[in-house]
């Protein structure tokens, strides 16, 4: 009674073929990651040294290190975070704790999707028109960082909203029943219970911000400055723009050097991403509710 | 006092909430403001959409964007040929077949793929793919539609895979169980139940992937060859809308016609991605209603 009929056998064969094909497709998709990282490590590793990390480029970018670009990227990321995290967290708190299901909320959600979907070069045009020219900041760390902040705002909003919504409704109700106001509940109960999820989102944003090139090309990044930035109104070098510059504009740059810059950039970005992922997995293990 | 603070907090949080709207409107206003003089002045829509002569710096400047539009379309189209089937296949495998550790590992790898910065992709296109294409296909130039398309395909794949996987996960397990109880195999469940039920989500995933490819800048600038050209084969170099802005904005005179023409390309990019995202949103909302 339970022997397989020909039809059974055929459908099981179809199933294993389908599984194998889909598995292969997935592998084809993820293999490039390993290949790329592998190639960058093999070709870039010889260039990496303490001197490479801690000195400035010399001889028209054909020798020397990347120190000013590294520091510049840190400046850009920190200023961008200072601007976008408070706004992003406030937006997420509104959407998760206050927003009724109405037209305005739907419009906000649509705006967030669009902010994430607008091409990076359009963000660059906006940053140039708004921050550099209209608000008269000139090409500067401030203008570049604000452009980056607007661009990566959706990352913070989405991650924060998710972790706020993961806090059980019963926690809020318990707090309201003690006579707390809505804001007291958010500050003392909701935010402390979701702070680690918010951090995960912020780390992810660091990774995104550090790798972006187009938005900073015209708003504050420059090919070479001999000194480190002294304030937010200075122009600065940045890792991503440095890679673009020595790969396309500068001449006679040794291959090893370019691969070294690419390796450091991807190491920063992937390390930040890995921290964010590890943090998330760790938090899932901690969940008390 | 507490109620006073509550009131203030509500206002501040609301201000944060509408910031996304403010910024998206701000983007449109500022790029339109800079592009308006050009749109009302030297722009001829006929020339813009039908001529391939993009010569903004010549003495007798012409602003034909057709080659740029075709360049963007050909690279994005090529990328989608590669990445739509791969991403949907990968999403099906991750959501329906893979389990436990395999599943988590694959998801992390897809996330890593999404994290690689576009300038690094562009660099890979120039330094690794370029010589590889020249050697493999015996062509003179390796910076072309093929190169940029392959790279763009890999860049757009993670977003499509993630959203498609979410759409597949959103199909209730009771649907699957009901089909399995009728004797359907995994494969039959997927084809006859899961895919039809998640059709809209999968379509939205593809749309957002197209939007991602369409707007990509640095990788396309570096890997496409950046030559104004109507491509007839994947081995032709092309130039994209985004890349043109990135390459030329630094050399323009503020407020001049060339400057305005680049902002006009920006308006075009903004409007097209806005429509793509809006459509994807409406398509997704379609499922929720059901």
Interface residues (C-beta under 8 A of the other chain):
Chain A: X11 X12 X14 X15 X18 X19 X21 X22 X23 X25 X26 X28 X29 X30 X32 X33 X34 X36 X39 X40 X86 X87 X88 X89 X90 X91 X93 X94 X95 X97 X98 X99 X104 X107 X108 X109 X110 X111 X112 X113 X114 X115 X117 X118 X119 X120 X121 X122 X123 X124 X125 X126 X128 X129 X130 X133 X134 X150 X153 X154 X157 X180 X181 X182 X183 X184 X186 X207 X208 X210 X211 X212 X213 X214 X217 X218 X240 X241 X243 X244 X247 X248 X255 X258 X259 X262 X265 X266 X269 X270 X273 X277
Chain B: X2 X3 X5 X6 X9 X10 X12 X13 X14 X15 X16 X17 X18 X19 X20 X21 X23 X24 X26 X27 X30 X31 X33 X34 X85 X86 X87 X89 X90 X92 X93 X94 X97 X98 X106 X108 X109 X110 X111 X112 X113 X115 X116 X117 X118 X119 X120 X122 X123 X124 X126 X127 X128 X154 X157 X161 X185 X186 X187 X188 X190 X208 X211 X212 X214 X215 X216 X217 X218 X222 X242 X245 X246 X249 X250 X254 X262 X263 X266 X269 X270 X273 X274 X276 X277 X278 X280 X281
